[in-house]
Amino acid sequence: MSEPKELQMSKPKELYVAVYDLSFCLHDEDGNEVQNKDGTTKQFHLAYPANKHLGYFIDGLEVTDLEEKSE
């Protein structure tokens, strides 16, 4: 007979890094970012689906390389 589900100890699953959201900004040759009227950095997204060729972007990243994003 097996243990009840609430007593079973499950092994934590391994976590992997993936791209969730990807945005870009523009800057001039002096490094000044393009800004919105309110002074915040203007952000851009790709104009087409980025569903391939992004593997190189996360190659070598580990979970320990990440910090939780504060809102």
PLY file of the C-alpha trace (Angstrom):
ply
format ascii 1.0
element vertex 71
property float x
property float y
property float z
element edge 70
property int vertex1
property int vertex2
end_header
0.00 0.00 0.00
1.34 3.44 -0.91
1.44 6.52 1.31
-1.33 9.13 1.05
-0.49 11.90 -1.43
-0.05 14.54 1.31
2.68 12.39 2.93
4.59 11.56 -0.23
7.83 13.52 -0.54
8.33 14.59 -4.11
11.75 15.44 -5.50
11.90 19.07 -6.71
11.89 19.25 -10.50
14.90 20.70 -12.27
14.37 24.23 -13.59
15.56 25.62 -16.92
15.98 29.17 -18.23
13.69 30.31 -21.06
12.90 33.62 -22.76
9.59 35.01 -21.48
9.55 38.55 -22.84
12.03 40.33 -25.06
12.04 44.08 -25.59
14.49 46.50 -27.11
15.37 50.17 -26.84
17.09 52.55 -29.25
19.95 54.90 -28.50
21.99 57.37 -30.49
25.76 57.30 -31.08
26.29 59.07 -27.72
24.36 56.38 -25.85
21.27 58.52 -25.20
18.15 56.36 -25.16
15.07 57.33 -27.17
12.49 58.42 -24.61
8.74 58.75 -24.30
7.20 62.19 -23.62
7.20 61.37 -19.88
10.97 60.73 -19.88
10.84 56.94 -19.62
12.77 54.79 -22.03
10.76 53.92 -25.14
10.58 50.14 -25.52
10.16 48.16 -28.73
9.21 44.57 -29.53
9.91 42.52 -32.63
7.45 43.10 -35.46
7.34 39.36 -36.17
7.15 36.18 -34.05
10.51 35.35 -32.50
9.92 31.63 -32.22
13.30 30.48 -33.50
16.99 31.35 -33.34
16.84 32.57 -29.72
18.55 29.53 -28.24
21.95 31.20 -28.44
20.61 34.01 -26.26
20.21 31.76 -23.22
22.97 29.21 -23.87
25.06 28.93 -20.75
22.62 30.75 -18.47
21.79 29.00 -15.21
18.96 29.66 -12.77
21.57 31.10 -10.38
22.39 33.81 -12.99
18.90 35.30 -12.63
17.39 37.76 -10.15
13.65 38.09 -9.62
12.26 41.16 -11.38
10.74 43.69 -9.01
7.57 45.41 -10.17
0 1
1 2
2 3
3 4
4 5
5 6
6 7
7 8
8 9
9 10
10 11
11 12
12 13
13 14
14 15
15 16
16 17
17 18
18 19
19 20
20 21
21 22
22 23
23 24
24 25
25 26
26 27
27 28
28 29
29 30
30 31
31 32
32 33
33 34
34 35
35 36
36 37
37 38
38 39
39 40
40 41
41 42
42 43
43 44
44 45
45 46
46 47
47 48
48 49
49 50
50 51
51 52
52 53
53 54
54 55
55 56
56 57
57 58
58 59
59 60
60 61
61 62
62 63
63 64
64 65
65 66
66 67
67 68
68 69
69 70
